[in-house]
Amino acid sequence: MGVFVFLPLVLPLTAWPIARLAEQHLHPRAATWLLSAVAGVFAVCSTLCLGLLMVVGTAQLPGNPLPDGWSDPEVREAVPYDEVAGKAAIPALFAVLAACTRLVWRHQRVRRRAERALAGLPATPVAVLPDEAPYAYALPGRRDRVVVSTGMLAGLDSAERRALFAHERTHLARRHHRFLLTVQLAARANPFLRPLRTAVTYTAERWADEEAAQAVGSRRTVARAIGKSALMSRGAPVATLAGFAATGPVPRRVAALLRPAPAGRIWPPAFTTVGLAAWGAAVGTTASALSSANSAVTLFLILHAATPM
């Protein structure tokens, strides 16, 4: 194992450059997929290595339920600084599991509350709530629905309403809540992945903006709808399901819509800044996966050999 077991904990730093550059140079759809996949792989690898370190650390504790052979010197030599790193991994892994469990529980609780709030309404794709507070959000579930208040609709003209509904329907059709949940879990598994969470929150909104612009045939209409919705929502109560999709930096979204549509490239040219950043993140992700796999297989073989038959 050696130092390889520690690499997945710090290799997410290799994704920081692409987290920012992907927002600016890749199509939002490609950026969302790329950053979510990178964050997911990094999170799984770093959590796995924390678990491997915890096994070594737990074996040093008196009265632990593990086989005695797992604390033999041969096993302890498999991980450098086993006493410090192994024992520190125990609370770290429990903190990761607790944070991820809390996020999933909150995710499900908010969804259930939103569904209960709509229980008395007709089962239509769009639910209009008689509320003067302006808000709109996409509610994924067994029956995907767009929820909007009368206060929001009153502040938009017909074209802007079409843009609003197209935006929210894109969130549902492209399952953006899954991307957001992935990067939110990843950021809790490894704090170094927080820039990717921020980037995906923005690119998912930009993805919905671009598809809404195609649906209504006017980028300016979508930009105007975004700006007016943001101004109306300022100071309003938090929407019931705000945790599923954040609004993102509104001025940047509006500015992007006032420019020509982004190119639909999936991967940037290699010899560009964003291309080098993308390849750096790809190399870091691959190295993290190989390091965690190497550490897992090595520790398994060592523990198997040290387990009394």
C-alpha positions in Angstrom: 0.0 0.0 0.0 2.6 2.6 1.1 1.7 6.2 0.4 -0.7 5.1 -2.3 -3.5 4.9 0.2 -3.2 8.6 1.0 -3.2 9.8 -2.7 -7.0 9.7 -3.2 -7.4 12.0 -0.3 -5.5 14.8 -2.0 -5.8 14.1 -5.7 -9.1 16.0 -5.9 -6.9 19.1 -6.0 -6.1 18.2 -9.6 -9.7 18.9 -10.5 -9.7 22.5 -9.2 -8.6 24.1 -12.5 -11.2 22.3 -14.6 -13.9 23.2 -12.1 -13.6 26.8 -13.1 -12.6 26.5 -16.7 -15.3 24.1 -17.6 -17.9 26.7 -16.7 -16.5 29.1 -19.2 -15.3 27.0 -22.1 -17.4 23.8 -22.3 -21.1 23.4 -23.1 -23.0 23.3 -19.8 -24.3 19.8 -20.6 -20.7 18.5 -21.1 -19.4 20.4 -18.1 -22.1 19.0 -15.8 -21.5 15.4 -16.9 -17.7 15.8 -16.7 -17.5 17.5 -13.3 -20.2 15.2 -11.7 -18.4 12.1 -12.9 -15.0 13.4 -11.7 -16.5 14.4 -8.3 -18.2 11.0 -7.9 -15.1 9.0 -8.6 -12.9 11.1 -6.4 -15.4 10.8 -3.5 -15.7 7.0 -3.8 -11.9 6.6 -3.9 -11.2 8.9 -0.9 -13.9 7.3 1.2 -12.6 3.8 0.3 -9.1 4.8 1.4 -10.5 6.2 4.7 -12.1 2.9 5.3 -8.8 1.1 4.6 -7.0 3.3 7.0 -9.7 2.8 9.6 -9.3 -0.9 9.5 -5.6 -0.5 10.3 -6.4 2.1 13.0 -9.2 -0.1 14.6 -6.8 -3.0 14.8 -4.7 -1.0 17.2 -7.5 -0.3 19.6 -7.7 -2.6 22.7 -10.8 -4.8 22.8 -11.5 -4.3 19.1 -13.6 -7.1 17.4 -11.1 -7.7 14.6 -8.9 -10.8 14.5 -5.7 -10.5 16.5 -3.6 -11.2 13.4 -4.8 -7.9 11.9 -2.6 -6.0 14.4 0.6 -7.9 13.6 3.7 -5.9 12.7 3.4 -7.1 9.1 0.0 -5.6 8.8 1.0 -2.3 10.5 3.9 -2.0 8.1 1.5 -1.9 5.2 0.5 1.6 6.0 3.0 4.3 6.9 2.3 6.2 10.1 -0.4 3.6 10.8 -1.0 4.6 14.4 -1.6 8.3 13.7 -3.3 8.0 10.2 -5.3 4.9 11.1 -6.8 6.2 14.3 -7.4 9.6 12.8 -9.3 7.9 9.9 -11.9 6.5 12.4 -13.6 9.8 13.3 -13.0 11.1 9.8 -14.9 8.3 8.2 -17.7 8.5 10.7 -18.0 12.2 10.1 -18.2 11.5 6.3 -20.9 8.9 6.8 -22.9 11.1 9.1 -22.7 14.1 6.8 -23.8 12.0 3.8 -26.6 10.3 5.7 -27.9 13.7 6.9 -27.9 15.1 3.4 -29.8 12.1 2.0 -32.3 12.2 4.9 -32.8 16.0 4.4 -33.2 15.4 0.6 -36.0 12.9 1.2 -37.6 14.9 3.9 -37.9 18.0 1.8 -39.2 16.0 -1.1 -41.9 14.4 1.1 -42.9 17.8 2.5 -43.2 19.2 -1.0 -45.3 16.3 -2.2 -47.6 16.6 0.9 -48.1 20.3 0.1 -49.3 19.4 -3.4 -51.5 16.5 -2.2 -54.8 18.3 -2.7 -54.0 19.6 -6.2 -54.9 18.0 -9.5 -52.2 15.6 -10.8 -51.1 17.8 -13.7 -47.5 18.4 -14.9 -47.7 22.0 -13.6 -48.9 22.9 -10.1 -49.9 26.5 -9.6 -50.0 27.5 -5.9 -52.1 30.5 -4.9 -49.2 32.3 -3.1 -48.1 35.9 -3.5 -44.5 34.9 -2.7 -42.7 34.5 -6.1 -41.0 31.2 -6.6 -40.8 28.3 -9.0 -39.0 24.9 -8.8 -38.9 21.5 -10.3 -40.2 18.6 -8.1 -38.8 15.2 -9.2 -40.5 12.1 -8.1 -42.9 9.4 -9.2 -44.8 12.2 -10.9 -42.4 14.9 -12.1 -44.0 18.3 -11.6 -43.2 22.0 -12.1 -44.4 24.0 -9.1 -44.9 27.8 -9.5 -46.7 30.4 -7.5 -49.2 32.9 -8.7 -46.9 35.6 -7.4 -44.2 34.5 -9.8 -46.5 34.2 -12.8 -48.0 37.6 -12.2 -44.6 39.3 -12.7 -43.8 37.7 -16.0 -45.3 38.1 -19.5 -46.4 35.2 -21.6 -43.1 34.7 -23.4 -41.2 34.8 -20.1 -43.6 32.3 -18.5 -42.9 29.9 -21.4 -39.2 30.4 -20.7 -39.7 29.7 -17.0 -41.6 26.5 -17.7 -39.1 25.3 -20.3 -36.2 25.9 -17.8 -37.9 23.9 -15.0 -39.0 21.1 -17.4 -35.3 20.7 -18.5 -34.3 20.2 -14.8 -36.8 17.3 -14.7 -36.1 15.8 -18.1 -32.4 15.8 -17.7 -32.5 14.6 -14.0 -30.4 17.5 -12.8 -31.3 16.7 -9.1 -29.2 13.5 -9.5 -26.1 15.5 -10.6 -26.6 18.0 -7.8 -27.0 15.2 -5.2 -23.9 13.5 -6.5 -21.7 16.6 -6.1 -23.3 17.5 -2.8 -22.4 14.0 -1.4 -18.9 14.2 -2.9 -18.3 17.6 -1.2 -19.2 16.0 2.1 -17.0 13.0 1.5 -14.0 15.2 0.7 -13.9 19.0 1.3 -11.4 19.4 -1.6 -14.4 18.6 -3.9 -16.4 21.7 -2.9 -15.3 23.7 -6.0 -16.8 21.0 -8.2 -20.1 21.2 -6.3 -20.2 25.0 -6.8 -19.4 24.6 -10.5 -22.0 21.9 -11.1 -24.7 24.0 -9.4 -23.9 26.7 -11.9 -23.6 24.5 -15.0 -26.8 22.7 -14.3 -28.6 26.0 -14.3 -26.8 27.0 -17.5 -27.8 23.7 -19.1 -31.5 24.4 -18.3 -31.1 28.0 -19.6 -29.7 26.9 -22.9 -32.4 24.3 -23.5 -35.1 26.8 -22.5 -33.6 29.3 -25.1 -33.9 26.6 -27.8 -37.5 25.8 -26.7 -38.7 29.4 -26.9 -36.4 30.5 -29.7 -35.0 33.6 -28.0 -32.0 33.8 -25.7 -33.0 37.4 -24.7 -36.4 36.2 -23.5 -34.8 33.6 -21.2 -32.3 36.2 -20.0 -35.1 38.6 -19.2 -37.1 35.9 -17.4 -34.1 35.0 -15.3 -33.4 38.6 -14.3 -37.0 39.4 -13.5 -37.5 36.2 -11.5 -34.3 36.9 -9.5 -35.4 40.5 -8.7 -38.9 39.3 -7.7 -37.5 36.5 -5.5 -35.1 38.7 -3.7 -36.3 38.9 -0.1 -39.0 36.4 -0.6 -39.3 33.3 1.6 -37.1 30.4 0.7 -38.9 28.1 -1.8 -40.1 24.8 -0.5 -37.6 22.9 -2.6 -34.7 25.3 -2.9 -32.3 22.5 -2.0 -32.9 20.7 -5.2 -31.6 23.4 -7.6 -30.0 26.7 -6.7 -30.4 29.7 -8.9 -26.7 30.1 -9.5 -25.0 33.5 -10.1 -27.8 35.3 -12.0 -25.6 38.1 -13.6 -23.3 35.4 -15.1 -26.2 33.4 -16.4 -27.8 36.5 -18.0 -24.5 37.6 -19.5 -24.0 34.1 -21.0 -27.4 34.2 -22.6 -26.7 37.6 -24.2 -23.7 36.0 -26.0 -23.9 33.5 -28.8 -24.9 29.9 -27.9 -21.9 27.8 -26.7 -20.4 25.2 -29.0 -21.6 21.7 -28.3 -18.1 20.2 -27.9 -17.9 17.3 -25.5 -14.1 17.5 -24.8 -11.9 20.6 -25.3 -8.9 20.7 -27.7 -5.9 19.2 -26.0 -3.4 22.1 -26.4 -5.6 24.8 -24.7 -5.8 25.9 -21.1 -9.1 24.1 -20.6 -7.9 21.1 -22.5 -4.8 20.8 -20.3 -7.0 21.2 -17.2 -9.4 18.5 -18.4 -6.6 16.1 -19.0 -5.1 17.0 -15.6 -8.4 16.1 -13.9 -8.7 12.9 -16.0 -5.2 11.8 -15.0 -5.9 12.7 -11.3 -9.1 10.7 -11.4 -7.4 7.7 -13.0 -4.5 7.9 -10.5 -7.0 8.1 -7.6 -8.9 5.0 -8.9 -5.8 3.0 -9.4 -4.3 4.0 -6.0 -7.5 3.1 -4.1 -7.8 -0.2 -6.1 -4.1 -1.0 -5.4 -4.5 -0.2 -1.7 -7.7 -2.2 -1.4 -6.3 -5.3 -3.1 -3.0 -5.1 -1.2 -4.7 -4.8 2.2 -7.1 -7.6 1.4 -4.3 -9.9 0.6 -2.3 -8.9 3.7 -5.3 -9.3 6.0 -6.3 -12.6 4.4 -2.8 -13.9 5.0 -2.8 -12.6 8.6 -6.3 -14.0 9.5 -5.9 -17.2 11.6 -7.6 -20.1 10.0 
